């Protein structure tokens, strides 16, 4: 199983705005890359690193990459543009 680390303080619930999708998704910032990724449904945490264990002092969650929304979304191109907008707004 492939996994990835996300910052716990960036997790946001939303709904896919794709013209034909409308699924409930969760956005989270990926650790170390300053990029955002959408996940299907509620984010399931496999493991947690507490703030005192991390160099940057932020809590991190390890999540399963099979839950990435872009794999199941019929509107993949729309989702990519939405992620880029979210990154611009958050300043990352």
N, C-alpha and C positions, 0 to 999 in steps of 0.2 A: 504494500500500500504506500503510495506516494503522499507525503505530507508537506505542510508549509507552515511557517510561523506568521501570525498576525498580531498587531497591537490591540489589546483588549479595550483600550479607551477610545478606539475609533469605530467600533462596531455600530452600524446603523441599520435598522429595519426599513424596508421600502417595498415598492411594487414595481416590477419590470414595466417600463413605459413603452415597450415594443408594440407596434400596431396590432400584432396577432397573439402576443404572449400573455402579459398581465399577471405573471406568477409572483408570489410573495418571495422576496429575496432579502439577503443580508449583505451589506457592503462592509468591507474591512480593509484597512491599510496593511500592506505586506511589510514585514520587518526588513529593514535594510535597503529596500528598493524605492520607497516613497511612492509606490504605485498602489492603486485601489483595485480590488477584485470583488466580483459579485458571486455569492454562494446561494444555492437553492435552499429555501426555507430557513429554519432556525440553525444557526451555526453550532455544530457539535464539537466541543473541545476534547481533544484526546489527552493533552497534557498541558500544564501551566508552569511558566517560569515566573516567580515572584519578582517584584521590582528590585529587591536587594541582590538578586542573582544576575541581573542584567547590567551591562555597562552604562546604558542610557537611563536607567532607573524607571523603566516602564514595564508594566505587566504584559507578558506575551502568552498567546495561546497557540498550541499546535493543532492544526485542523487537517482534515482529509481532503486531498485535491479532487477526489471523485465527486465532491459536492459543488464544484465550480459550475455556475449557472450557464456560462457560455457554451458548455458542452450540450446542454439540453434546450437552449433558447432558439426558437425559429427565427428570431430577429437579431442574429449575432452582430451584424454591422451597426445596428442602432445601439446596442449595448456598449460597443467600443467607444462610440461617440459620447455616450452618457458618462462613461468612466473618465474620459478626457476632460469633460466639463466639470465633474466632481473634483478632479485633481487641481484644476485651475482655481476653483472656488476655495479649496482648503489651503491653497498656497504651497502644495507639495509637488 
